Structures are given as C-alpha cells and as structure tokens.
Amino acid sequence: MSLAADEAWMQRALLVARRALGGTGNNPAVGAVVVRDGVVLAEGWTQAPGLDHAEPHALRQIEGAARGATLYVTLEPCCHHGRTPPCTDAIVRAGVSRVVVGIVDPFPLVSGRGIAILRAAGIAVDVGVQETACRKMNLGFLRVVAGGLPEVTLKAAVTLDGRIASAAGESRWITGPEARAAGHTLRGQHDAVLVGVGTVLADDPLLTVRQEGPGRDPWRVVLDSGLRTPETSRVLGERTIVYGLAPLAGERARALRARGAETVGVGPGVGGLDIDAVLRDLAARGVRRVLVEGGGAVHRSMLVGGFVDRLELFVNGRVLAGGPGFVEGPGFRLADAPGFTLSEVQRVGPDVHMAWEAGEAGEKT
C-alpha cells in the first residue's frame, strides 16, 4: 500500500473518530477503518465508557471476515484490561494482517506495548501516518497524560469589530441560527463548557446541548470567585461545578449546593481564580476537552495563562463600534500578544466560522 493511500485511509479514520467526540468519558476518541483490496469492510469509533473501543467496534461488524485485511486506527490499540478487554486481543483474533497506527498511546500501560504485541503475533505495523492530525484529534487526552491539563478551546460569537454585545448589553443574537446550531455541535464535542459569573448574570444560560449527539450534556462550569451566581440560575443542577475562592462556606455555598451544583474552592489567580487549579481539577474528573464560552474577562485569563489551544470564532458582518469585546482588559503589546494560526474557514448561514490554533499540537504540558 502506498503512503498516499495510507494517508487517505487514516484521514477517513479521523473523520470516523469525530463521531466519538463528547461521548467517550475519559477515554480518547479513536477512529478505526478496516480495508481490504481498496474496499472498506467496516468502520468503528470509541463507544461510551465501558463499551467497545474503536477497533472491536469495527471488527464485530464483520465477524470472521477481517482475515488478511488492513486496520487503520488513529491511536495505538490498547493492550491492558480495564473496563473492556485489550483491543490487541480482538485484532489478533480477527486475523488482520497489517495495522496502521496514527500515534503511539502515551498512557503508561500501553506506550508501545500494544504495537509490540501485534508485531509479536506476526502482524505488520506501521506507525506515524497522519501523526499531526491524530495528535490534534486527541490533544486533550495527550495533554492530560503528559501534564494533567485538558485541551482548551475558546469560543465566541462576535461582530466584525470583535464585540460580543452592544454598548447597551444586547447580545441576542450576534450570529444567525446556523452559527448557533454549530455552537451547540461544539458543546456536544466537549466534556465541559465553562463560563464566568458575568455571563451567568447577563444571559442566564443553560449551557446544554440542544441537539442530538453521541454523549450526554457536558459538565457546566462557572468561575465565580465571590459566589455571585443566583440560586435561581438555570445553569445550576446535576453536573454543574461552581469554582470560587477557597475556603467556600456560608449560606451562598449551601444555596448553590442545594440546587444540585458542586462548589469547589481554589486559590486566587489572574482574573480572580487560579485557572491552572480549575483545569487540573476538571482533568481529574475525566474532562479532556473544555469549551470556554466567555465572557471577556475569562477569555483574557485563559489567554494570559497560556491555556488556550484553539479559538472558534463565529463572525457576523455587523459593526457595533462599542460594547464589550471577546477579550477584555488592557491591551497587549504587539510583541506579547497571544498568536494563533488560521486552520479553517467556512460560511455558516450569513456568518463566517473561523478556527485558529495555537502552536503545534501537544506542545504544552
């Protein structure tokens, strides 16, 4: 098989892996494609926690018919017993003759052992096809394994001059229904959606995914150093965490907990709270991908701390010439300004969606 063909099939496996985003718990979102003689026999992706990983999900569809085929998988197959049996066992049992792996799994119980087991069973293994793209697909998983921090994406709906609301506070709606639907898709692909208390006070958001998706609603996270979140806020309930300045005690904390939210105290930091401590606590809960939806002060804290891996901006053609921007605070010097590289542009209804990436995937730990 040529390198070009391998890259094309791995690209297909990456597209399949996207179906798993937001629905895998603390497992990586992996895609697998089984191919023989240029024909796809089956595709699989990581299922909900406790269910099949991508490789068994694909191989079960063609029980007994994978012998001599090539398996393309975005992440090294696991080789240990967890909530599911080792994927290497399923691959060897299926009689696959070749496995093409996007990236090595850095998890200590795997980390090259899966590849070694397959080779010892007489299966040809090639590693590193579409490596950069595969790293980006599971940046959150890789980041947590390497240094305990999740992947962070900052999302905003803005005008041409970067405003998220008018001077009078109007923000509904900056963008059209198509862009808002795309925003809900993004929520469904992340494990947590994070906002500051200012957004809660201004918009009273639900932060749920109001469309079908592979998993349940993400964690809803509020940064609120002074516990100003009203106990009537719609964001409160199961799988909601309000982070405030430690120690958290008193009637305000009890009122939030009575509504079903968890309250977690952290130390002070830029913008009010220690963002590093917040992100590490989320990672410890199984959160691998965090979507930050504002407001401008929270965006600035994330940028100043160097936590932002990706920007997702939905841009409308109006100019407000006033009102808050999607990043607040004093201006940066040009030499010190956070920088991003444009990776995607597409029209979404009357608006434009732009994705920007910070540095190489996996650079920060």
KOLKELO-610572 format. One record per residue (C-alpha): residue in one letter; x negated, y negated, z negated. Coordinates in steps of 0.001 Angstrom, whole numbers, plus 500000, padded with zeros to 6 digits. Layout:
<rs>
aXYZ/...
</rs>
This chain:
<rs>
m500000500000500000/s498613496566500922/l498087493794498387/a500691491681500186/a503258494469499814/d502354494950496154/e502785491230495517/a506164491194497263/w507456494135495219/m506148492615491994/q507924489387492870/r511095491420493126/a510375492928489696/l510006489401488326/l513410488445489718/v514879491536488074/a513224490603484772/r515089487276484741/r518301489234484140/a516944490159480712/l516101486649479507/g518003485811476357/g519228489360475787/t516194491285474515/g515762490087470927/n512080490042470064/n511215492378472951/p509661490955476127/a511876490502479195/v510446493039481648/g511459493995485173/a510792497309486947/v511293498386490562/v510877501956491849/v509830502141495512/r509111504971497956/d508249504539501649/g509225500871501514/v512696501583500111/v513919500539496656/l515192503562494748/a516121501766491525/e515669498584489519/g515655498148485756/w515238495443483151/t514889495347479378/q518189496042477666/a519415494823474278/p517300495756471224/g517446499498470559/l518397500332474158/d516271501193477205/h513228499213478212/a512915498300481896/e511157501475483090/p513579504050481590/h516489501828482610/a515367502142486233/l514319505800486116/r517587507013484557/q519425505780487642/i517535508223489869/e517058511173487507/g514800513694489229/a514324511606492388/a511328509431491455/r508617512014492156/g505880510538494331/a507291507012494075/t505557503780493032/l506753501905489961/y506235498145489815/v506514496729486290/t505799493189485098/l504261494260481744/e502209497293480753/p504510500193479750/c504685500773476006/c503186503960474558/h504434503955470955/h507619504943469150/g509723502003468000/r513481501780468290/t513041503617471608/p510638506361472807/p507446505441474693/c508011504271478259/t504861506139479294/d506621509434478445/a509502508616480776/i507149507626483588/v505034510780483346/r508135512957483091/a509643511333486207/g506654512302488351/v505822508773489521/s502538508857491445/r501498505205491119/v502227502359488705/v501503498710489497/v501321496543486364/g501564492768486273/i499781492152482972/v498340494124480069/d500518494065476946/p498505492345474170/f500637493925471427/p498113495880469277/l499995499195469525/v499794499017473347/s496966496755474612/g495653499007477392/r496653502314475790/g499731502641477998/i497602502282481114/a495070504808479771/i497813507374479062/l499190507050482599/r495742507455484166/a495015510465481966/a498209512026483345/g496854511655486891/i498897508580487816/a497143505852489819/v497432502496488034/d496675499058489431/v496726496024487132/g496903492268487702/v499330491909490616/q501157488547490317/e499389488125486986/t500033484383486574/a503736484715487344/c504066487685484985/r502395485721482203/k504798482849482717/m507763485204482585/n506803486363479097/l504885483362477815/g506904483305474587/f506142486953473820/l502450486474474653/r502257483299472593/v503800484906469504/v501479487930469708/a498425485707470168/g499147482972467641/g502614483122466131/l504192480305468139/p507094480649470610/e507369479170474085/v508967475703474009/t510979474138476838/l512210470559476608/k515473469970478490/a517192466640479200/a519831465123481450/v518536461700482497/t519141458791484829/l516592457651487395/d515035455411484751/g514822458210482191/r517791457270479993/i519835459857478117/a522596457390477195/s523682453821477931/a522927450911475635/a526475451362474296/g525766455008473447/e527647456616476354/s526165459965477319/r529122461985478665/w528368462660481283/i524985461605482660/t524999464504485139/g527703466382487034/p529386469728486275/e526928471730488376/a523970470449486355/r525813471069483100/a526514474655484180/a522816475096484958/g522058473791481482/h524246476487479970/t522391479084482026/l519160477806480466/r520651478148476995/g521570481732477735/q517968482474478734/h516539481246475426/d516558482672471925/a517144479342470171/v518482475887471043/l517026473084468940/v518209469508468399/g517621466706465930/v520221465465463478/g520652462314465589/t522093464426468390/v524426466151465926/l525659462803464582/a526085461257468049/d527568464177470018/d528732466840467517/p527566469591469938/l528429473285469722/l525114474407471294/t526747477622472510/v526565479277475933/r529909478730477575/q529459481235480377/e528712484915480810/g525176486045480121/p523054489047479110/g522964488276475395/r524825486504472665/d524609482817471823/p521096481736470814/w520151480567467351/r521342476995466808/v518639474918465147/v518908471420463665/l515939469347462483/d517323467256459627/s514743466038457115/g517356464292454951/l520192466837455360/r522494464304457011/t524326466961459052/p528045466585458201/e529609469722456774/t532318469334459429/s529805469615462299/r530716472118464998/v527146473375465160/l527384474942461695/g528170478618461282/e526592482005461836/r523094481958463400/t522609478261462589/i519495477041460792/v519107473532459388/y515498472620458623/g514949469899456040/l512183468598453819/a511282471044451056/p512461471622448423/l516078471938449535/a518528471766446688/g521657469923445638/e525159469527446943/r524216468766450569/a522292472033450979/r525065474009449269/a527701472434451527/l525808473438454681/r525301476978453409/a528988477178452563/r529680476617456275/g527554479662457135/a524301477902458028/e520892478750456637/t518851475893455163/v515077476134455316/g512665473679453716/v509361472774455362/g506746470127454719/p506559466656456298/g505094466025459734/v505206463784462798/g508753462503463181/g509795463791459765/l509195467552459660/d506284469927460170/i507156471180463666/d504465473855463582/a506055475343460438/v509520475237462037/l508346477037465183/r506430479662463211/d509480480375461077/l511571480821464215/a508957483162465714/a509037485254462534/r512795485668463084/g512236487145466548/v512590483906468519/r510326483937471567/r511777481087473672/v513038477768472271/l515058475251474296/v514804471732472856/e517747469513473810/g516924466262472034/g517072463633471069/g514245461357471999/a512568461433468578/v512486465242468529/h511153465294472091/r508356462973471052/s507456465115468035/m507219468167470264/l505094466350472835/v502765464725470316/g502213468090468660/g501323469686471997/f504081472283471670/v505894471736474982/d505194474309477695/r507834473222480177/l510172470347480997/e513582470985482559/l514980467642483734/f518356467137485388/v518210463732487065/n521214461664488107/g520992458860490691/r522202456042488411/v520060453366486771/l521140452168483314/a518294449707482560/g518966450128478867/g519730452725476238/p517552455434474704/g515037457313476804/f514480461046476624/v511237460288474745/e511358457629472016/g508692455783470077/p505744453587471032/g504227454001474468/f501292456295475125/r498031455046476605/l497719456314480162/a494673458404479258/d496516460027476318/a499920460567477927/p501174464177477956/g500885465530481503/f502869468136483426/t502701469728486869/l505790469928489067/s506743473564489686/e510306473455491013/v512759471004492600/q516301471747493695/r519525469905494282/v522301470745491805/g525536469148492969/p524925465381493091/d521895465696490792/v518329466980491039/h516801469649488819/m513034469376488293/a510883471815486336/w507430470750485127/e504796472960483491/a502043472077481017/g498717473690481874/e498139477357482628/a500489479956481205/g499236481323477904/e496668478558477436/k497848477508473982/t497879479778470985/
</rs>
